[in-house]
Amino acid sequence: MARSPGLRKALAEKFDDELKFFKGWIDKPKTVGSIVPTSSVTARKMASIVNPRSGLPVLEVGPGTGVI
């Protein structure tokens, strides 16, 4: 079964993101809180408790390569 170029690209990007996190952890283990990006499943669970009508600000902390 041949993989489509789009799937191949998506898998390569996912691997690159995970490799960046892992390298960051290897270089500075005391400053990196995770060795892999947050999964979309975890992001959905975290977002499910947020009330978008609350008007409260949301603070994003991190390198910005994951789904959160």
Stockholm file with secondary structure:
# STOCKHOLM 1.0

chainA/1-68         MARSPGLRKALAEKFDDELKFFKGWIDKPKTVGSIVPTSSVTARKMASIVNPRSGLPVLEVGPGTGVI
#=GR chainA/1-68 SS CCCCHHHHHHHHHHHHHHHHHHHHHHHCTTTCSCSSCCCHHHHHHHHTTCCTTSCCCCCCCSCSCSCC
#=GC SS_cons        CCCCHHHHHHHHHHHHHHHHHHHHHHHCTTTCSCSSCCCHHHHHHHHTTCCTTSCCCCCCCSCSCSCC
//
